């Protein structure tokens, strides 16, 4: 049996924060604001995985009202989500994600993101697709006020 889940996340960009995307620190003049490290890509992937098995969303499992998750590394959150899936008899098949932001250029960082995410997902790098686009200078992303990510994940019953 297979299932598909969809995830979306958005964070405001602000000075004085680091920009973490796909578990990789991206050099930039601003970073994402959030309770954890605000890695929108990993958060969208977490939501896609949780959604695929009807386990709620990242906010349910890691609420921003819980100080345990203040400043948390989102790689830890993704690992916990994958462990939760495994406990319930599911494994990740593949993930396809898109980042939306005007700057910086993301494609040079994609190999590092895939190499970081694949072991956390227990899949090969060829099962982790990351794409990036701009918002053509429109809306909050176009004004460089925020960054968002979309993700789709396929999960399957463990053999």
N, C-alpha and C positions, 0 to 999 in steps of 0.2 A: 504494500500500500504506500502511496506517495501523497504528499500534501504540499501546497504552496502557501506562502505567507508574504505579506506586503508590509514594508516599514517606511516611515517618514520621520525625519527630525529636522529641527531648525534651531539655530542659536544666534543671538545677537553678537556682532563683532565689536570689540572694544579695545582700547589701549590698555597696556599693563597685563595682558593675558597671553599665554602661549597658544599657538594654533596647532592642535592635535587633530590629525585626520588619518583614519585607518590605522591607528596605533603608532603613527610616525609624527615626530615633531617637525613641523614645516616652518622654515624661517619666514617671518612676515612681520610687518609693523604693528599688526593687531592680532588678537586672538579671540576665541569664542568664549562667551560668558555663560557659565552654568554652575550647577551645584557640584558636579564632578569635574573632570577635565574638559567636558563639553565636546567630546569627539562625535560630531554629528554622524559621521559615516558608521562608526561602530554602534551608535545608538539606533540608527535606522536598521542595521543588520540584526541587532538584538530584537527589535520589534517585529521584524519579518519572521524570525525564527519562532518567537513566542506566539505570534499570530497563526503560524502554520499549524501549531498543535493546540490552539485555543487556550493559551495560558496567560492571557492578559497582555500587558505591555510593560515596558521598562519602568515606568513610573509606579506601577503596582509592586514590582519586585524590589526596586531600588528607589524609594520615594525621596524627594528632595527635602522632606521634613525629618529625615533620619540622618543624624550627624555621622554615622558610620560611613556614609557615601560622600561626605564633604571632601572635595578635591580628589575623589577616587580616580584611579587609572581605569579607563573604560575597557582596557584589555581584561582586567579582572572581572568586569561585568559580563563581557562576552564569554569568557571561560565559564562563569557561573551559569549562564543561560545554556550553553552547550552541555554542561554537566546535568542540568535539569532535564534537557531533552533526552540524554542518555539514560537517566534514571527512569524515564517513562517509556523507554524502548525505541527511541527515535535517533536517527543520525542525519547529519547534513549531507545533502547530495551536491548542491552548488549554491552559490550566491552571485547575484548580479546587481550592482549598485551604481548610482550616478550621483556625483557631487555637483552642486550648482553654486558657483561663486565667480566673481569677476577677476580677482587676483588672489594669490599668485597663481602661476601656471602649475597645474597639478601633474600633468603627464610625466615629468621627470621623477616624481615621487611614487608613481604607481607600482613599479617593481618592488620597492621596499614595503609598501602597504600590503601587497599580495603575499610577500614573504613573511610578514608579521601576522597577517590574519589566517593564512592557511593552517598552520599548526594549531591555532586556537580553535579552529572549526573542525579539526581532524580530517582535512581534505588536502589534496594536492593543490599547488598554486594554479593549475589549469582549471580548477573548479571555483576560482575567485575572480570575478570580472569587476573591474572598477573603471568607470568612465567619468569624464568631467566635461562640463559645459558652462557657459556664462548665461546670464539672463538678459543679454543684449542691452545692458544699462537700464533695464526697466525694473520698477518695484524696489523693495527693500534690498534685494540681492544686487540689483543693478546699481543702487546708490552705495553699495558696499557697507550696508548697515548690518547684514547678516549673511549666513551661509546655511544651505539646506542640503539634505541628502535623501535619496529614495533608494529602497532596496527590495529585491524579491529573493526569496529563498525557497529552495525545494528541499524537503526532508522526506526520509523514507524509514519504514520500520526496519529495525536492526535485525540482521539474520540470526 
